[in-house]
Every structure is written in C-alpha cells, then in structure tokens.
Amino acid sequence: MEIKQIYFVGAGGIGMAALERYYLAKRIPVAGYDHARSDLTDTLGKEGAHICFEDDVEKAIPAAFRDKETTLVVYTPAVPAANRVLSYFRENGFQVVKRAALLGEITRGSKALCFSGTHGKTTTSSMAAHIMHNCECGCNAFLGGILRNYGSNYLLDPSSSYSVVEADEFDRSFHHLCPYVAVVTATDPDHLDIYGDEEGYLEGFALFTELVRPDGALVLHTGLKLKPRPAKGVKTYTYSKEEGDFHAENIRRGNGEVHFDFVYPGGRIDNINLGVPVEINVENAVAALAACHLTGDMDPDIAREAISTFMGPKRRFEFHLKENGANGRAIIDDYAHHPDELRASILSVKALYPGRRLTVAFQPHLFTRTRDFHREFAEALSLADNVILLPIYPAREEPIPGVTSEMIHDLVTTEKKLLKRREDLIDTVKNSNFEILLTAGAGDIADLVNQIAINS
C-alpha cells in the first residue's frame, strides 16, 4: 500500500495529535474527526490538519481521503466502535489500524525510550524528552501531556535516531512498541475492564518487557510485583528514589526547592535542582535520567540543566494560583485519576503546605474504575480537610447501574464532604473560603480551573 494521506478518527486526542504533527512535518496530508472542538484541535487546524466535528461521512471525510488504496486510517480505542466515520472506513475496505500500531512502526525505525506504568509515565517520559532534546543527539517525542516548556506534546528532530514514547497500557496499546530502553514505573492494578484482574494486568506488563530489543535495557522500579521476561541480551536495572541501580542521594529541601545527587552504576551527577520541586519528581527524575544515561548519548551537565529548567506537563501538579506569604492561597490542578496517584498528589500538596487546610475537588474518571476502586479513592480523599466530589466523567464508557460518585462519598471519613454538580463547582469553591485547593481527575474538571482561579 502506498500511503499518501492519513485520516485520524479521534483526532483531538493528545496522543493522536503528536502523530498528526509528526506526519504533517513529513508533509503527508492529515485529516480527521473528533466529537468536540478544543484548543488542541484548533492548533492542529492552524498547523495544516483538516478536522471535522460531525460524524457525518459526507462532511467529515474530504474527497482526497476516500481512496482506500492510498489512505491509511488510524483510530484511538476511545472512539466507540459504532462511530459512523470509523464504520465507513471499516465497511469500505480501508486499512484501519490503532494509534498504537502506527506509533509502533515509529519505534521500530528508531531507538525508542518507552515509559510505561500505572502512573508517572507522562512526567518521566516528558523529563526524558526534555533532556534528550537539549542534548546533541536530540529526539522525536510522543507524549501524553502538553509540555509547558514547548506548548506541545510532540518534539521533532528529523536527524535524531531517538524517539521518546509514553507507553500506554490501556487496551494493551504498549504491546505494539519496540523499546530500546523500557521503563516500568508502577504496576498498581488499573484498567480491569481490559485485563480482568491484577494477575492479568501484571501479565500485560510482563509481555511488554518481552518486547525490548536484545541490545536494549529494561529499567524497573524496585519492589514491583511484576515478573519481567526480557529477551536474552537485554540488561535489566532497578531504580527508585533512594535505592536501586539508579537512585538519589543527599536530597535537600528548602526555600521552595529540592536538590539531589543522581547516582548511576559507576558514577553520579551532583546537585540537581528540580524544576518542579514536588517530592514525587525526585523519583520521576531518577527514572528519566536512568533511561537517558543508558543511551550513552546523555551529557551530564546538559542533563543537570535540563532537569532544573523542566516546567512539567500541563495538568501534572500545575499551579493556577500561588499567592505569596505564609497565608497565601494556592490552586493546583493535577491529572490524578488512579487512587495511588490521587494519594501521592494529596500528600505532595500537604508536604508543600504543612498545617494549611486542603480542599480537594475530585472528578472520578470512568464508571469501571469507580466501581473497582471506590474504596481506595475514598481512603485517599480522606487525607484532605475538605472534599468536593463531582459526578463520574464517562469518557468512552456507558453508565453502569448503581455506580456513582456517591459510592466514594459515602466512604470518605472527612467530615466536610460535598457532592456537587459540575456546573456548581465554581460557585462552591468561591464560597468555601479555601486555603489550598487541589482539583484532580482525568476528565473535564480541568476546563473549570482557570475560571475557578479568576473567581477566587
């Protein structure tokens, strides 16, 4: 098949956008469909992608993209199978592949640094991309978040032999990849609608470890339940904040900064200053530095500077209000949508603002995740002083009878807890006299944060 143009179904997704930009840079025509317009789709339109927001085949598919001999169709699993645009391509004999399969082709043609894990993969892959981008070797990066350093989830360097990829376990997408260096940050069960149970989830990651190139490396967080199965020749390492082949030493905290020394087999990089001084980012930086070090092309001085200038991805512990003074208020937005992520985010805020009253506004993401982990979500939220719960954001799912945010609310032990409609959140926060506010969740709660900050 001679691919002359590519059509993306679910074109507004963050991961799809990176691929669209990659092929636009190669001057391959790109078109697509998404159910809703966003800042990202507007930006893609300005960059040359033709994106439609009606699932009307006549309107959504330009004439040039109706040739099945020259058009490759890429879709994301977040798009319902019954979608009319996707159905048209399938019923008319087009080559239709998942986003992950296309990304897999890119990893096979490069030295791919692939970051997987229940949580931490967006930040670690973004840190690694920032490091490699600043080193002479460069990289092409396909990330799950918009990097505030670049205003993009994609970095392009046509001359680089490296790619940096966020390896998503949802729908087993990461099984399409071919890592040169693979990192596994965490294997706490998630996506049980896909994997069934914890054993199935761990097996999914075990299969991922089999995909590392024989001349490559596997980097695992210490203490994982995962039993890796790397191919012969793959070098396996461990990492964590304070132990493992790669770790941090001499961690210093003070004056709003976090410094540490990075230790690797046979050497160290001293006095690294975290650009985003959140405790969990010490460990994230260790993982990113480990992967970059294993390429053999990382300059230690450039890496030190890159970590200090790293601003983080949007929606990963992102400040929207930060008032000065001991009594200054703060609003922080975080993508946390798994119980362990939520717990880590809440504890990080409490560590930054000891003794201050913390309000958490949380929007659960997916009915299945709420059903499977409502007790764990309640335990995490009970660490806050005040809790505001929004209805479940369904994303790709249909409602499940009896599964609501009330399942979490009823188990939260914090006395001050509220169930509120999404449209009431801005006024609820405004009238709450909050000190420190954390908004969390992978849904559309993020669309309200700027308005909350303005009205506060």
C-alpha positions in Angstrom: 0.0 0.0 0.0 1.3 3.4 -0.9 0.3 5.8 1.9 -0.3 9.3 0.5 -2.5 10.6 3.3 -3.6 9.6 6.8 -7.1 10.0 8.4 -7.3 10.1 12.2 -10.5 9.1 14.0 -10.4 10.7 17.4 -8.1 13.4 16.0 -8.3 15.6 19.1 -6.8 13.1 21.5 -3.5 14.1 23.0 -1.6 11.1 21.7 -3.2 11.2 18.3 -2.2 14.9 18.0 1.5 14.0 18.3 1.3 11.6 15.4 -0.6 14.1 13.3 2.2 16.6 13.9 4.8 14.0 13.1 3.3 13.3 9.7 2.4 16.9 8.9 6.1 17.6 9.4 6.8 15.0 6.8 4.4 16.8 4.5 1.9 14.0 4.5 -1.7 15.3 4.3 -3.7 14.7 7.6 -7.4 14.9 8.2 -9.6 13.5 10.9 -12.7 13.5 13.0 -13.3 14.3 16.7 -16.6 14.7 18.7 -15.7 18.1 20.1 -13.6 21.1 19.2 -10.8 22.1 21.7 -7.7 24.3 21.9 -5.7 21.4 20.6 -7.8 20.8 17.6 -7.8 24.5 16.8 -4.0 24.4 16.9 -3.8 21.3 14.7 -6.1 23.1 12.2 -3.7 26.0 12.1 -0.8 23.6 11.5 -2.5 22.0 8.5 -4.8 19.2 9.7 -8.3 19.2 8.4 -10.5 18.1 11.4 -14.3 17.8 11.3 -16.6 17.6 14.4 -19.7 16.0 12.9 -19.9 12.2 12.4 -21.5 12.8 9.0 -19.4 10.9 6.5 -20.1 13.4 3.7 -18.8 16.3 5.8 -16.2 14.6 7.8 -14.1 12.9 5.1 -12.5 15.1 2.4 -12.6 13.6 -1.1 -8.9 13.0 -1.3 -9.1 10.7 1.8 -11.7 8.4 0.2 -9.2 6.4 -1.8 -8.7 3.1 0.1 -5.5 2.4 -1.9 -3.7 5.5 -0.7 -5.4 6.4 2.7 -4.3 4.9 6.0 -6.9 5.2 8.7 -5.8 5.5 12.4 -8.1 5.3 15.3 -8.0 5.5 19.1 -9.8 3.0 21.3 -11.6 5.9 23.0 -13.8 6.2 19.8 -16.9 4.0 20.0 -16.9 1.1 17.5 -20.3 2.3 16.3 -19.0 5.7 15.3 -20.2 6.4 11.7 -16.9 7.7 10.4 -15.0 4.7 11.7 -17.7 2.3 10.4 -17.5 3.8 6.9 -13.8 3.1 6.6 -14.1 -0.4 8.0 -17.1 -1.3 5.8 -15.4 0.0 2.7 -12.1 -1.9 2.9 -9.7 0.7 4.1 -6.6 -0.3 6.1 -7.6 0.7 9.7 -5.1 0.5 12.5 -4.9 1.5 16.1 -2.9 4.6 17.0 -0.5 2.3 18.9 0.3 0.3 15.8 1.3 3.4 14.0 3.4 4.5 17.0 4.9 1.0 17.0 6.2 1.5 13.4 8.0 4.7 14.5 9.7 2.8 17.4 10.8 0.1 15.1 12.6 2.6 13.0 14.4 4.4 15.9 16.0 3.9 19.2 12.9 4.2 21.4 12.8 5.1 25.0 9.4 3.8 26.2 8.0 4.8 29.6 5.2 2.6 31.0 3.4 2.3 34.3 0.1 2.8 36.1 1.3 6.3 37.0 4.3 8.5 36.4 4.8 7.7 32.7 3.7 11.2 31.4 6.1 13.1 33.7 9.1 10.7 33.3 8.7 10.5 29.5 8.4 14.3 29.4 11.5 14.8 31.5 13.4 12.3 29.3 12.3 14.1 26.1 13.4 17.5 27.6 16.8 16.0 28.4 17.4 14.3 25.0 16.0 17.4 23.2 18.7 19.5 24.8 21.5 17.0 24.2 23.3 16.9 20.9 21.6 13.7 19.9 18.1 15.2 20.0 14.9 13.1 19.8 11.4 12.8 18.4 8.9 12.7 21.3 5.3 11.4 21.5 3.9 12.3 24.9 0.7 12.1 26.8 0.7 15.7 28.1 1.4 19.2 26.8 4.9 20.2 27.9 4.8 23.7 29.3 8.4 24.3 28.1 7.2 23.9 24.5 3.5 24.3 24.4 3.3 20.9 22.7 3.1 17.1 23.3 5.4 16.5 20.5 9.1 17.3 19.7 10.6 16.9 16.3 14.2 16.3 15.3 14.3 14.7 11.8 18.0 14.0 12.2 17.8 12.1 15.5 17.8 8.4 15.8 15.9 8.5 19.2 12.3 8.6 19.9 10.7 9.1 23.4 7.3 7.5 23.9 4.7 7.3 26.6 3.8 3.6 26.6 0.1 3.4 27.5 -1.2 0.1 28.9 -4.8 0.9 28.1 -6.2 -1.5 25.5 -2.8 -3.2 25.5 -1.5 -0.4 23.3 2.1 -0.7 24.5 2.3 -4.2 23.1 2.8 -2.6 19.7 6.0 -1.0 20.7 9.7 -2.0 20.2 11.6 -0.3 23.0 15.4 0.3 23.0 15.1 1.3 26.7 11.9 0.4 28.5 11.0 1.8 31.9 8.2 0.5 34.2 7.3 3.0 36.9 4.4 1.2 38.7 2.1 -1.8 38.2 -0.7 -1.0 40.6 -3.9 -2.6 39.0 -5.9 -0.4 36.7 -8.0 -0.9 33.5 -9.5 -4.0 34.9 -12.2 -3.7 32.2 -9.4 -4.7 29.8 -7.2 -7.0 32.0 -9.8 -8.6 34.2 -7.8 -8.7 37.5 -4.4 -7.9 38.9 -2.8 -11.1 37.5 -4.0 -10.2 34.0 -2.7 -6.6 34.5 0.8 -7.9 35.6 0.8 -10.3 32.6 0.2 -7.3 30.3 3.4 -5.7 31.7 5.3 -8.9 31.5 4.5 -9.1 27.8 5.7 -5.6 27.4 9.1 -6.5 28.9 9.5 -9.2 26.2 9.4 -6.5 23.5 12.7 -4.8 24.5 15.3 -5.1 21.8 18.0 -7.7 22.5 20.6 -4.9 22.5 18.5 -2.7 24.8 17.8 -2.2 28.5 14.9 -2.6 31.0 14.6 -0.3 34.0 12.2 -1.4 36.7 11.0 0.4 39.8 12.2 -1.5 42.9 9.6 -3.7 44.7 7.2 -4.3 41.8 5.1 -7.5 41.8 6.0 -7.7 38.1 8.0 -10.7 36.9 9.7 -9.5 33.8 10.6 -11.6 30.9 13.2 -9.7 28.9 14.9 -11.3 25.9 18.4 -12.7 26.1 20.9 -9.8 25.9 18.7 -7.2 27.5 20.3 -5.6 30.5 17.9 -5.2 33.5 18.3 -2.4 36.1 16.3 -1.1 39.1 15.6 2.4 40.3 13.7 4.3 43.0 14.1 7.5 45.0 16.6 6.1 47.4 17.7 2.6 46.3 18.4 0.5 43.2 21.0 0.7 40.5 19.8 4.2 39.8 18.8 6.4 42.8 19.0 9.8 44.5 21.3 10.7 47.4 21.7 13.8 49.5 18.2 15.0 49.0 17.9 18.6 50.2 14.7 20.5 50.7 14.3 24.2 51.5 13.3 27.6 50.2 10.8 26.1 47.9 13.5 24.0 46.1 14.5 20.3 46.0 18.1 19.3 45.2 19.6 15.8 45.0 22.5 13.9 43.6 21.8 11.3 40.9 23.7 8.0 41.3 24.1 5.5 38.5 26.3 2.4 38.1 29.9 3.7 38.1 29.2 7.4 38.6 27.0 10.3 39.7 25.7 13.7 38.8 25.8 16.1 41.8 23.5 18.9 42.8 20.5 18.5 40.5 17.8 21.1 41.1 14.2 20.0 40.4 12.4 22.4 38.1 9.1 21.3 39.6 10.0 20.8 43.2 7.4 18.2 44.2 8.6 15.1 46.2 7.4 12.5 43.6 9.5 14.3 40.9 12.7 13.2 42.6 11.8 9.6 41.7 10.5 10.6 38.3 13.8 12.4 37.5 15.8 9.3 38.5 13.8 7.2 36.0 14.2 9.8 33.2 17.9 10.2 33.9 18.4 6.5 34.0 16.8 5.9 30.6 18.8 8.8 29.0 22.0 7.7 30.6 21.6 4.2 29.1 21.6 5.6 25.6 25.3 6.6 26.1 24.5 10.0 24.5 23.4 12.0 27.5 25.7 14.8 28.5 25.7 15.0 32.4 26.0 18.8 32.5 23.2 19.3 30.0 21.0 16.8 31.8 21.5 18.7 35.1 20.5 21.9 33.4 17.5 20.2 31.7 16.1 18.9 35.0 16.4 22.4 36.5 14.5 24.1 33.6 11.9 21.4 33.2 8.5 23.0 33.8 6.4 19.8 33.7 3.4 18.8 31.6 0.2 20.7 31.9 -2.2 19.2 34.4 0.7 17.5 36.3 0.8 19.4 39.6 0.2 22.7 37.7 -0.3 25.9 39.7 -3.1 28.2 38.7 -2.9 30.4 41.8 0.1 30.9 44.1 -0.2 33.8 46.5 2.9 34.9 48.4 3.1 34.9 52.2 2.5 32.4 54.9 -1.2 32.7 54.5 -1.2 32.9 50.7 -3.7 30.7 48.9 -2.9 28.2 46.1 -4.8 26.4 43.4 -3.1 23.3 42.0 -4.5 21.1 39.2 -3.5 17.5 38.7 -4.4 14.7 36.3 -4.5 12.2 39.1 -7.2 9.6 38.3 -6.0 6.4 40.0 -6.2 6.0 43.8 -2.4 5.8 44.2 -1.9 8.9 42.0 -4.5 10.8 44.0 -2.9 9.8 47.3 0.5 10.9 46.1 -0.8 14.2 44.8 -2.6 15.0 48.1 0.4 14.0 50.2 2.7 16.2 48.0 0.4 19.2 48.5 0.3 18.6 52.2 4.1 18.4 52.3 4.4 21.7 50.4 1.8 23.4 52.7 2.1 21.9 56.1 -0.6 23.0 58.5 -2.8 24.6 55.8 -6.4 23.5 55.2 -6.5 21.4 52.0 -9.7 21.2 49.9 -9.8 18.6 47.1 -12.2 18.8 44.3 -12.2 15.4 42.5 -14.0 14.2 39.4 -13.9 10.4 39.1 -12.9 9.1 35.6 -14.7 6.1 34.2 -17.6 4.0 35.7 -15.5 0.8 35.7 -12.6 2.5 37.6 -15.0 3.9 40.2 -16.6 0.5 40.6 -13.3 -1.2 41.1 -11.6 1.3 43.3 -14.2 3.4 45.1 -12.9 2.3 48.5 -9.3 3.2 47.6 -10.4 6.6 46.2 -12.3 7.3 49.5 -9.2 6.4 51.5 -7.1 8.8 49.5 -9.6 11.6 49.7 -10.0 11.2 53.4 -6.5 12.6 53.7 -7.9 16.0 52.8 -9.6 18.5 55.1 -12.5 19.2 52.7 -13.7 17.1 49.8 -15.9 18.1 46.8 -16.9 15.2 44.6 -18.3 15.7 41.1 -20.2 13.2 39.0 -18.2 10.5 37.2 -16.7 11.6 33.8 -17.7 8.7 31.5 -15.2 9.2 28.7 -15.6 6.2 26.4 -18.0 4.3 28.8 -21.7 3.9 29.1 -23.2 4.2 32.7 -23.2 1.2 34.9 -26.3 0.9 37.1 -25.6 1.8 40.7 -22.1 3.1 40.0 -22.0 6.8 41.0 -19.7 9.2 42.9 -21.8 8.6 45.9 -20.0 5.2 46.3 -16.9 7.2 47.1 -18.6 10.0 49.0 -20.2 7.6 51.5 -16.8 6.1 52.4 -14.9 9.3 52.8 -14.2 9.9 56.5 -13.5 13.6 56.2 -16.4 15.4 57.9 -16.6 18.2 55.4 -17.6 16.5 52.2 -19.9 17.5 49.4 -21.5 16.0 46.2 -21.9 18.7 43.6 -22.8 19.1 40.0 -20.0 20.1 37.7 -21.8 23.3 36.8 -21.9 24.3 40.5 -18.2 23.8 41.2 -17.1 27.3 40.5 -19.6 28.9 43.0 -19.0 26.1 45.5 -15.2 26.8 45.6 -15.8 30.6 45.6 -18.0 30.3 48.7 -15.8 27.7 50.5 -13.1 30.1 51.9 -10.5 27.6 50.9 -6.8 27.9 51.7 -5.2 25.4 49.4 -7.3 23.8 46.6 -6.4 20.7 44.6 -8.5 19.9 41.6 -8.0 16.4 40.4 -9.2 13.9 37.7 -8.7 13.0 34.1 -12.0 14.4 32.9 -13.2 17.9 32.0 -12.7 19.3 35.5 -9.6 20.9 34.1 -11.8 23.2 31.9 -13.1 24.9 35.0 -9.8 25.6 36.8 -8.9 28.9 35.2 -12.4 30.2 35.9 -12.1 29.0 39.5 -8.9 30.9 39.8 -10.4 34.1 38.3 -13.4 33.9 40.6 -11.4 33.2 43.7 
